[in-house]
Amino acid sequence: MKNKIELKDLGRQYKKYKRQIDRAIQGVIQSTSFISGKEVEVLEKQLADYVGVEHCITCANGTDAMSLVLMAWNIGPGDAVFVPNFTFFATAEVVSLRGATPIFVDVDERTFNINPNNLELAILEVIKIGKLKPKVIIPVDLFGLPADYLLIESIAKKYNLLVLEDAAQGFGGSINNQKTCSFGDAATTSFFPAKPLGCYGDGGAIFTKEKKLADTVKSLRAHGKGEEKYDNVRIGTNSRLDTLQASILSVKLEALINHELDDVNKFAALFNKELSDFVIIPYIPQSYFSSYAQYTIQLESKNQRDSLNSFLKSRSIPTAIFYPKTLHQQKAFMDLNSSLKSYEVSTHLTEVSLSIPIHPYLKKNEINYIIKCIQSFKSN
Ligand SMILES: *Cc1c(COP(=O)(O)O)cnc(C)c1O
């Protein structure tokens, strides 16, 4: 198992940090503070400091993190929330769960992220139709690359909308050294094991500069609690990060900062150099930094993509297709009638994208092997 190439190699990471992780887990077990132990607050402080915002509130997962912010903002029926059409289902699911309406916006072909021109057109269309009230934009930092916040935030200002950064895949990225999870009015991330910063189960967090929002989210994640424990001032939910997960995340955050982000970017640079003549490589705009949650290439057709996919699998190189469907193609969103729109770019990306292994524990010979296989496929 150790010598197999993995899309994400959590085994090798554990091997390297076994002593620290085992000690962290044992410490929590000894303390028996499994819920709301001191490790949770310690982690929240570490995360807030790293990201560069005042408040970090951890919770049960990345989906809940987004839901809690939408709850705090009172988003509900009659509200329009703008999301990229090319993302994981949860980005739009949380909108529908609140009773609001997700408006799918086509993405940029090079960055895979929400296209600001299309975003503004979508806002104008919703205003023109007049049935829904535009309220929130949820840009996604897909595959580790931050969305275009300069333009998105100016559009938000122009139309008086809130911005919720979905940085589930974006933790560790930055624009001009401003870290992801610090853009917009609030940001959320996920600690699902395969994300750039993952725990050993489910976990998530909310980030914001605003104390009032932070206080409301803290209350909502604990059954709408007020000043005292059995004082409940609003309807909330139960969404906490386990102390065990927090203790593991503190170790992994240090690893991410110390070397993982650099290593993954070094490997991406090797792929870029050797693959750019053969396939479309990920595009990272000037002054943007990606945490490479995925390294996603584009082929010239669906046929080529599917053939390369089988070719790599037959050579023991794991791959993934993110995403085989756009949001507007999902059955769950059929009643939105957005299937009548074209969404050319996102539809195209479902056909030509292929994610290949990228993680900080790849070995030089494995990287060379992956490169060789892709080059030889394209040369035939
Ligand atoms: C993973 C992911 C989520 C949800 O995170 P969970 O922790 O699995 O709930 C939301 N948005 C995006 C873009 C994701 O990739």
The ligand as an SDF file (V2000), in Angstrom:
LIG
                    3D

 15 15  0  0  0  0  0  0  0  0999 V2000
  -16.2410   19.6990    0.4190 C   0  0  0  0  0  0  0  0  0  0  0  0
  -16.9800   20.8850   -0.0090 C   0  0  0  0  0  0  0  0  0  0  0  0
  -18.0440   21.4130    0.7400 C   0  0  0  0  0  0  0  0  0  0  0  0
  -18.6480   20.7100    1.9260 C   0  0  0  0  0  0  0  0  0  0  0  0
  -17.7840   20.3760    2.9390 O   0  0  0  0  0  0  0  0  0  0  0  0
  -18.1640   19.1700    3.9460 P   0  0  0  0  0  0  0  0  0  0  0  0
  -17.1880   19.3260    5.0750 O   0  0  0  0  0  0  0  0  0  0  0  0
  -17.9760   17.8890    3.2030 O   0  0  0  0  0  0  0  0  0  0  0  0
  -19.5610   19.3680    4.3940 O   0  0  0  0  0  0  0  0  0  0  0  0
  -18.6170   22.5900    0.3150 C   0  0  0  0  0  0  0  0  0  0  0  0
  -18.1930   23.2300   -0.7870 N   0  0  0  0  0  0  0  0  0  0  0  0
  -17.1960   22.7460   -1.5450 C   0  0  0  0  0  0  0  0  0  0  0  0
  -16.7610   23.5110   -2.7560 C   0  0  0  0  0  0  0  0  0  0  0  0
  -16.5590   21.5430   -1.1950 C   0  0  0  0  0  0  0  0  0  0  0  0
  -15.5740   21.0700   -1.9700 O   0  0  0  0  0  0  0  0  0  0  0  0
  1  2  1  0
  2  3  1  0
  2 14  2  0
  3  4  1  0
  3 10  2  0
  4  5  1  0
  5  6  1  0
  6  7  2  0
  6  8  1  0
  6  9  1  0
 10 11  1  0
 11 12  2  0
 12 13  1  0
 12 14  1  0
 14 15  1  0
M  END
$$$$
